[in-house]
């Protein structure tokens, strides 16, 4: 009788061990599946909800300690960026763009509809999501707000080699008529532009300018002679991409300034390989 009882207890122990193994294997399978799905989303260029944390960004793209929004702490590629809101959303959002050196470039305004960028002009970005009525977001609410915005991008996009340009300006209140420093004496609106010192273009193919105000470019060859289109004024768009003419070695930028204090507003300018 005792032998039968011990045998019965042994079977129960075996059954419990088997059950425990099944549960462990199931849990591991669930974790592996979850990890695989997450990786698949990232490989397919879909931003996972786990990319967001409570916090925000300042106007210069730096971190802002706040509980009124959630943001992507890590940069992700902005090529072929497509943001889609669910129908019954209660959020708005902004996209902040960064260059190849991870320096801030620009940001969108507040967006309440779908948004896309093709082609991309900055290789990286972050996103800030702000709920309509929640000024104290809890950690467990992050996923719910993040799920209202689907973010797709091209993870395999090549990051361009860019060189940011810091301009210095000639001490002259009139725009130069051409690259050879012949001052334009025409009493026209061009006198409201101030021209930079030459920028070396060696090894680059394009100029990319982020500016909402008018500006001019002047190209010069190795002998500082005019080359390409002169006097061209680009009128206040978000982004301009300008091909460097064959033979051009230098470029000058002319930007608006305030005659009273002789100040100008610098555009954000990159040279592109």
FINULO-150182 format. One record per residue (C-alpha): residue number from 1; chain; x, y, z. Coordinates in pm, 1 decimal. Layout:
% FINULO-150182
+-----+--------+----------+----------+----------+
! num ! chaine !        u !        v !        w !
+-----+--------+----------+----------+----------+
! NUM !      A !        X !        Y !        Z !
...
+-----+--------+----------+----------+----------+
This chain:
% FINULO-150182
+-----+--------+----------+----------+----------+
! num ! chaine !        u !        v !        w !
+-----+--------+----------+----------+----------+
!   1 !      A !      0.0 !      0.0 !      0.0 !
!   2 !      A !    281.1 !    236.3 !     89.7 !
!   3 !      A !    457.9 !    149.0 !   -233.8 !
!   4 !      A !    147.9 !    243.9 !   -438.3 !
!   5 !      A !    117.4 !    572.3 !   -252.4 !
!   6 !      A !    481.5 !    663.0 !   -321.0 !
!   7 !      A !    437.2 !    573.0 !   -687.0 !
!   8 !      A !    129.0 !    795.8 !   -709.8 !
!   9 !      A !    320.5 !   1087.4 !   -555.4 !
!  10 !      A !    605.1 !   1033.5 !   -802.9 !
!  11 !      A !    364.8 !   1064.4 !  -1097.8 !
!  12 !      A !    227.1 !   1389.4 !   -955.5 !
!  13 !      A !    579.6 !   1526.6 !   -926.8 !
!  14 !      A !    653.9 !   1426.6 !  -1283.8 !
!  15 !      A !    330.2 !   1590.4 !  -1402.2 !
!  16 !      A !    413.2 !   1912.1 !  -1218.3 !
!  17 !      A !    763.5 !   1917.8 !  -1365.3 !
!  18 !      A !    624.0 !   1865.0 !  -1717.5 !
!  19 !      A !    365.5 !   2139.7 !  -1662.5 !
!  20 !      A !    634.8 !   2376.3 !  -1537.5 !
!  21 !      A !    848.8 !   2301.9 !  -1843.5 !
!  22 !      A !    554.2 !   2369.2 !  -2075.0 !
!  23 !      A !    488.7 !   2703.7 !  -1906.4 !
!  24 !      A !    855.4 !   2803.2 !  -1925.4 !
!  25 !      A !    879.1 !   2705.4 !  -2292.8 !
!  26 !      A !    557.5 !   2894.7 !  -2366.5 !
!  27 !      A !    684.3 !   3204.1 !  -2192.9 !
!  28 !      A !   1015.1 !   3187.5 !  -2380.8 !
!  29 !      A !    831.5 !   3138.9 !  -2709.7 !
!  30 !      A !    618.6 !   3443.1 !  -2634.1 !
!  31 !      A !    925.0 !   3654.3 !  -2559.3 !
!  32 !      A !   1100.9 !   3534.9 !  -2873.6 !
!  33 !      A !    792.0 !   3606.0 !  -3083.9 !
!  34 !      A !    754.1 !   3950.4 !  -2929.5 !
!  35 !      A !   1121.2 !   4024.0 !  -2989.6 !
!  36 !      A !   1094.0 !   3900.7 !  -3347.9 !
!  37 !      A !    789.4 !   4118.1 !  -3412.4 !
!  38 !      A !    964.6 !   4419.9 !  -3266.8 !
!  39 !      A !   1270.9 !   4355.9 !  -3481.3 !
!  40 !      A !   1053.0 !   4302.6 !  -3787.9 !
!  41 !      A !    883.8 !   4637.2 !  -3727.7 !
!  42 !      A !   1219.3 !   4809.2 !  -3696.2 !
!  43 !      A !   1356.8 !   4637.5 !  -4006.6 !
!  44 !      A !   1045.4 !   4729.9 !  -4200.0 !
!  45 !      A !   1098.3 !   5089.8 !  -4092.3 !
!  46 !      A !    803.6 !   5115.8 !  -3852.1 !
!  47 !      A !    875.5 !   5303.1 !  -3534.3 !
!  48 !      A !    775.9 !   5086.6 !  -3232.0 !
!  49 !      A !    580.3 !   5238.5 !  -2943.3 !
!  50 !      A !    871.3 !   5141.2 !  -2718.0 !
!  51 !      A !   1077.6 !   5417.0 !  -2884.8 !
!  52 !      A !    884.0 !   5683.3 !  -2689.4 !
!  53 !      A !    940.9 !   5815.6 !  -2337.7 !
!  54 !      A !    779.9 !   6088.1 !  -2130.0 !
!  55 !      A !    952.7 !   6418.4 !  -2215.3 !
!  56 !      A !    985.4 !   6667.2 !  -2499.1 !
!  57 !      A !   1213.9 !   6888.4 !  -2705.8 !
!  58 !      A !   1297.1 !   7258.9 !  -2698.5 !
!  59 !      A !   1282.8 !   7474.0 !  -3011.7 !
!  60 !      A !   1654.3 !   7407.0 !  -3067.5 !
!  61 !      A !   1599.3 !   7031.1 !  -3064.9 !
!  62 !      A !   1746.6 !   6977.4 !  -2719.0 !
!  63 !      A !   1580.0 !   6775.2 !  -2442.1 !
!  64 !      A !   1293.8 !   6934.7 !  -2247.9 !
!  65 !      A !   1200.6 !   6796.0 !  -1905.9 !
!  66 !      A !    820.9 !   6787.6 !  -1922.0 !
!  67 !      A !    529.7 !   6551.9 !  -1852.4 !
!  68 !      A !    303.6 !   6718.4 !  -2109.2 !
!  69 !      A !    440.3 !   6520.7 !  -2406.4 !
!  70 !      A !    621.7 !   6204.9 !  -2513.9 !
!  71 !      A !    921.0 !   6194.9 !  -2748.6 !
!  72 !      A !   1165.5 !   5963.1 !  -2922.3 !
!  73 !      A !   1484.8 !   5982.1 !  -2721.3 !
!  74 !      A !   1694.7 !   5822.0 !  -2994.5 !
!  75 !      A !   1731.0 !   5961.3 !  -3345.0 !
!  76 !      A !   1597.3 !   5757.1 !  -3635.5 !
!  77 !      A !   1634.8 !   5798.9 !  -4011.1 !
!  78 !      A !   1399.8 !   6047.6 !  -4172.0 !
!  79 !      A !   1422.9 !   5923.8 !  -4531.8 !
!  80 !      A !   1079.7 !   5862.6 !  -4686.6 !
!  81 !      A !    921.6 !   5961.5 !  -4357.6 !
!  82 !      A !    546.6 !   5901.7 !  -4340.6 !
!  83 !      A !    338.1 !   5983.9 !  -4033.9 !
!  84 !      A !    -25.5 !   5870.6 !  -4022.1 !
!  85 !      A !   -275.8 !   5949.1 !  -3746.0 !
!  86 !      A !   -559.2 !   5716.5 !  -3645.6 !
!  87 !      A !   -908.7 !   5847.8 !  -3716.0 !
!  88 !      A !  -1014.2 !   5913.7 !  -3355.8 !
!  89 !      A !   -684.1 !   6058.5 !  -3230.5 !
!  90 !      A !   -657.0 !   6307.8 !  -2947.2 !
!  91 !      A !   -296.1 !   6414.6 !  -3006.0 !
!  92 !      A !    -86.1 !   6655.1 !  -3210.6 !
!  93 !      A !    279.5 !   6607.9 !  -3298.6 !
!  94 !      A !    596.5 !   6771.7 !  -3435.1 !
!  95 !      A !    896.8 !   6638.8 !  -3627.0 !
!  96 !      A !   1246.4 !   6765.4 !  -3539.2 !
!  97 !      A !   1521.6 !   6718.6 !  -3799.1 !
!  98 !      A !   1896.1 !   6669.1 !  -3742.6 !
!  99 !      A !   2197.5 !   6656.8 !  -3975.1 !
! 100 !      A !   2458.0 !   6384.2 !  -4026.4 !
! 101 !      A !   2648.1 !   6520.2 !  -3724.6 !
! 102 !      A !   2328.0 !   6489.1 !  -3516.8 !
! 103 !      A !   2305.2 !   6867.5 !  -3487.0 !
! 104 !      A !   1956.9 !   7022.3 !  -3492.7 !
! 105 !      A !   1845.9 !   7167.9 !  -3826.3 !
! 106 !      A !   1476.0 !   7253.6 !  -3818.4 !
! 107 !      A !   1134.3 !   7146.2 !  -3695.1 !
! 108 !      A !    782.9 !   7137.7 !  -3830.2 !
! 109 !      A !    501.8 !   7333.9 !  -3675.3 !
! 110 !      A !    229.1 !   7156.4 !  -3478.9 !
! 111 !      A !     80.6 !   6881.7 !  -3698.6 !
! 112 !      A !   -275.7 !   6753.1 !  -3666.3 !
! 113 !      A !   -289.1 !   6555.8 !  -3990.3 !
! 114 !      A !    -75.4 !   6312.0 !  -4187.3 !
! 115 !      A !    276.5 !   6420.9 !  -4285.1 !
! 116 !      A !    547.7 !   6295.8 !  -4520.5 !
! 117 !      A !    889.4 !   6405.3 !  -4648.1 !
! 118 !      A !   1008.4 !   6296.2 !  -4993.0 !
! 119 !      A !   1292.5 !   6348.1 !  -5054.2 !
! 120 !      A !   1450.0 !   6395.8 !  -4714.4 !
! 121 !      A !   1681.1 !   6690.7 !  -4651.9 !
! 122 !      A !   1802.6 !   6591.9 !  -4307.0 !
! 123 !      A !   1907.3 !   6231.0 !  -4242.6 !
! 124 !      A !   1776.0 !   6199.8 !  -3885.8 !
! 125 !      A !   1474.4 !   6307.5 !  -3685.1 !
! 126 !      A !   1287.3 !   6281.2 !  -3357.0 !
! 127 !      A !    913.4 !   6306.6 !  -3291.5 !
! 128 !      A !    725.7 !   6476.9 !  -3008.5 !
! 129 !      A !    363.2 !   6377.0 !  -2941.1 !
! 130 !      A !    142.2 !   6601.7 !  -2727.2 !
! 131 !      A !   -199.7 !   6484.6 !  -2600.0 !
! 132 !      A !   -488.0 !   6731.2 !  -2630.1 !
! 133 !      A !   -576.4 !   6718.1 !  -2260.2 !
! 134 !      A !   -309.9 !   6560.1 !  -2041.8 !
! 135 !      A !    -48.9 !   6768.9 !  -1865.6 !
! 136 !      A !     83.3 !   6490.8 !  -1645.7 !
! 137 !      A !    149.9 !   6184.0 !  -1860.0 !
! 138 !      A !    220.4 !   5864.1 !  -1668.4 !
! 139 !      A !    464.4 !   5601.5 !  -1792.0 !
! 140 !      A !    184.3 !   5352.2 !  -1851.8 !
! 141 !      A !      1.7 !   5601.2 !  -2080.5 !
! 142 !      A !    293.1 !   5637.0 !  -2324.7 !
! 143 !      A !    201.5 !   5337.5 !  -2540.3 !
! 144 !      A !   -160.9 !   5449.9 !  -2577.3 !
! 145 !      A !    -60.4 !   5791.1 !  -2712.3 !
! 146 !      A !    218.8 !   5648.0 !  -2931.0 !
! 147 !      A !    -22.7 !   5399.4 !  -3094.5 !
! 148 !      A !   -225.7 !   5690.4 !  -3233.4 !
! 149 !      A !     59.3 !   5782.9 !  -3471.7 !
! 150 !      A !    205.9 !   5533.2 !  -3718.9 !
! 151 !      A !    556.5 !   5635.6 !  -3824.6 !
! 152 !      A !    723.7 !   5470.8 !  -4125.8 !
! 153 !      A !   1068.4 !   5547.5 !  -4265.2 !
! 154 !      A !   1347.3 !   5404.4 !  -4478.8 !
! 155 !      A !   1582.0 !   5234.7 !  -4234.2 !
! 156 !      A !   1825.2 !   5146.8 !  -4515.4 !
! 157 !      A !   1864.0 !   5501.4 !  -4647.2 !
! 158 !      A !   2220.2 !   5616.2 !  -4700.8 !
! 159 !      A !   2328.9 !   5904.6 !  -4478.0 !
! 160 !      A !   2482.4 !   6178.6 !  -4689.6 !
! 161 !      A !   2816.6 !   6336.9 !  -4614.8 !
! 162 !      A !   2743.7 !   6698.8 !  -4533.3 !
! 163 !      A !   2953.8 !   6992.9 !  -4423.7 !
! 164 !      A !   2780.8 !   7268.6 !  -4232.0 !
! 165 !      A !   2887.5 !   7617.8 !  -4340.5 !
! 166 !      A !   2949.8 !   7899.0 !  -4093.8 !
! 167 !      A !   2940.1 !   8224.0 !  -4289.0 !
! 168 !      A !   3141.4 !   8539.0 !  -4229.5 !
! 169 !      A !   3037.9 !   8855.3 !  -4409.8 !
! 170 !      A !   3216.7 !   9131.7 !  -4597.4 !
! 171 !      A !   3210.5 !   9472.4 !  -4431.7 !
! 172 !      A !   2991.0 !   9630.5 !  -4695.2 !
! 173 !      A !   2624.2 !   9722.2 !  -4684.8 !
! 174 !      A !   2558.2 !   9659.9 !  -5053.1 !
! 175 !      A !   2520.8 !   9332.3 !  -5232.6 !
! 176 !      A !   2803.5 !   9242.1 !  -5468.9 !
! 177 !      A !   2687.3 !   9241.4 !  -5830.5 !
! 178 !      A !   2903.5 !   8938.7 !  -5907.1 !
! 179 !      A !   3181.8 !   8723.0 !  -5769.1 !
! 180 !      A !   3448.2 !   8973.6 !  -5871.9 !
! 181 !      A !   3338.8 !   9215.1 !  -5598.0 !
! 182 !      A !   3196.8 !   9477.7 !  -5830.3 !
! 183 !      A !   2953.7 !   9662.7 !  -5607.4 !
! 184 !      A !   2607.3 !   9706.9 !  -5744.8 !
! 185 !      A !   2534.8 !  10081.4 !  -5749.1 !
! 186 !      A !   2175.5 !  10031.7 !  -5851.2 !
! 187 !      A !   1947.2 !  10191.2 !  -5587.9 !
! 188 !      A !   1728.1 !   9885.2 !  -5559.5 !
! 189 !      A !   1617.2 !   9629.7 !  -5303.5 !
! 190 !      A !   1943.7 !   9444.6 !  -5358.3 !
! 191 !      A !   2107.8 !   9697.4 !  -5128.6 !
! 192 !      A !   1929.4 !   9522.4 !  -4844.9 !
! 193 !      A !   2153.8 !   9217.3 !  -4887.8 !
! 194 !      A !   2494.0 !   9160.9 !  -4731.0 !
! 195 !      A !   2736.4 !   8919.3 !  -4896.0 !
! 196 !      A !   2953.3 !   8651.8 !  -4735.6 !
! 197 !      A !   3320.4 !   8590.2 !  -4786.9 !
! 198 !      A !   3400.1 !   8307.3 !  -5032.9 !
! 199 !      A !   3324.6 !   7948.8 !  -4930.0 !
! 200 !      A !   3543.6 !   7672.4 !  -5078.4 !
! 201 !      A !   3342.8 !   7413.6 !  -5272.1 !
! 202 !      A !   3620.0 !   7160.4 !  -5342.9 !
! 203 !      A !   3489.4 !   6803.0 !  -5333.1 !
! 204 !      A !   3119.7 !   6895.8 !  -5312.8 !
! 205 !      A !   2840.2 !   6868.8 !  -5570.4 !
! 206 !      A !   2545.2 !   7055.3 !  -5418.8 !
! 207 !      A !   2447.8 !   7327.9 !  -5175.7 !
! 208 !      A !   2151.2 !   7271.1 !  -4945.9 !
! 209 !      A !   1997.6 !   7577.1 !  -4784.1 !
! 210 !      A !   1731.3 !   7587.4 !  -4512.0 !
! 211 !      A !   1585.9 !   7938.1 !  -4511.0 !
! 212 !      A !   1243.0 !   8099.8 !  -4505.8 !
! 213 !      A !   1375.3 !   8435.2 !  -4631.2 !
! 214 !      A !   1519.0 !   8541.0 !  -4969.2 !
! 215 !      A !   1889.6 !   8490.5 !  -5038.4 !
! 216 !      A !   2129.8 !   8500.0 !  -5334.6 !
! 217 !      A !   2423.3 !   8281.8 !  -5438.5 !
! 218 !      A !   2725.8 !   8377.6 !  -5651.2 !
! 219 !      A !   2966.2 !   8117.6 !  -5793.1 !
! 220 !      A !   3330.1 !   8176.4 !  -5885.9 !
! 221 !      A !   3603.6 !   7970.2 !  -6054.4 !
! 222 !      A !   3962.2 !   7908.8 !  -5940.2 !
! 223 !      A !   4060.9 !   8254.9 !  -6063.2 !
! 224 !      A !   3768.7 !   8418.4 !  -5876.4 !
! 225 !      A !   3587.3 !   8489.2 !  -6201.0 !
! 226 !      A !   3212.9 !   8466.7 !  -6237.7 !
! 227 !      A !   3065.1 !   8131.4 !  -6331.5 !
! 228 !      A !   2711.6 !   8002.1 !  -6362.0 !
! 229 !      A !   2396.2 !   8208.0 !  -6303.1 !
! 230 !      A !   2450.7 !   8539.2 !  -6127.7 !
! 231 !      A !   2200.6 !   8759.9 !  -5943.9 !
! 232 !      A !   1973.9 !   8462.6 !  -5877.9 !
! 233 !      A !   1743.4 !   8529.2 !  -5583.1 !
! 234 !      A !   1579.6 !   8236.1 !  -5406.5 !
! 235 !      A !   1255.2 !   8349.6 !  -5251.8 !
! 236 !      A !   1169.2 !   8226.8 !  -4906.6 !
! 237 !      A !   1112.2 !   7851.8 !  -4931.8 !
! 238 !      A !   1184.3 !   7601.7 !  -4656.3 !
! 239 !      A !   1460.5 !   7417.5 !  -4845.1 !
! 240 !      A !   1664.3 !   7479.2 !  -5159.0 !
! 241 !      A !   1902.3 !   7230.1 !  -5317.5 !
! 242 !      A !   2134.0 !   7398.0 !  -5566.1 !
! 243 !      A !   2368.2 !   7213.0 !  -5803.4 !
! 244 !      A !   2721.8 !   7350.6 !  -5805.6 !
! 245 !      A !   2812.1 !   7455.4 !  -6164.9 !
! 246 !      A !   3096.5 !   7273.5 !  -6338.9 !
! 247 !      A !   3418.3 !   7464.3 !  -6275.2 !
! 248 !      A !   3289.1 !   7648.2 !  -5968.4 !
! 249 !      A !   3538.7 !   7643.4 !  -5679.1 !
! 250 !      A !   3392.9 !   7911.0 !  -5452.5 !
! 251 !      A !   3051.2 !   8048.1 !  -5363.5 !
! 252 !      A !   2923.2 !   8359.0 !  -5188.2 !
! 253 !      A !   2588.8 !   8386.0 !  -5010.5 !
! 254 !      A !   2396.8 !   8710.9 !  -4989.8 !
! 255 !      A !   2140.2 !   8744.5 !  -4711.1 !
! 256 !      A !   1895.4 !   9016.4 !  -4602.4 !
! 257 !      A !   2002.8 !   9248.9 !  -4323.3 !
! 258 !      A !   1845.2 !   9530.3 !  -4124.4 !
! 259 !      A !   2002.9 !   9861.9 !  -4232.9 !
! 260 !      A !   1954.3 !  10016.7 !  -3888.9 !
! 261 !      A !   2174.3 !   9773.5 !  -3696.9 !
! 262 !      A !   2346.1 !   9601.6 !  -3992.1 !
! 263 !      A !   2237.0 !   9259.7 !  -3862.9 !
! 264 !      A !   2153.8 !   8959.9 !  -4079.5 !
! 265 !      A !   1972.4 !   8634.6 !  -4020.7 !
! 266 !      A !   2190.7 !   8337.3 !  -4110.5 !
! 267 !      A !   2041.7 !   8059.6 !  -4315.2 !
! 268 !      A !   2137.6 !   7700.2 !  -4234.4 !
! 269 !      A !   2367.8 !   7593.6 !  -4516.2 !
! 270 !      A !   2528.6 !   7259.9 !  -4599.7 !
! 271 !      A !   2771.0 !   7146.1 !  -4866.6 !
! 272 !      A !   2677.6 !   6802.0 !  -5003.6 !
! 273 !      A !   2926.9 !   6545.2 !  -5132.8 !
+-----+--------+----------+----------+----------+
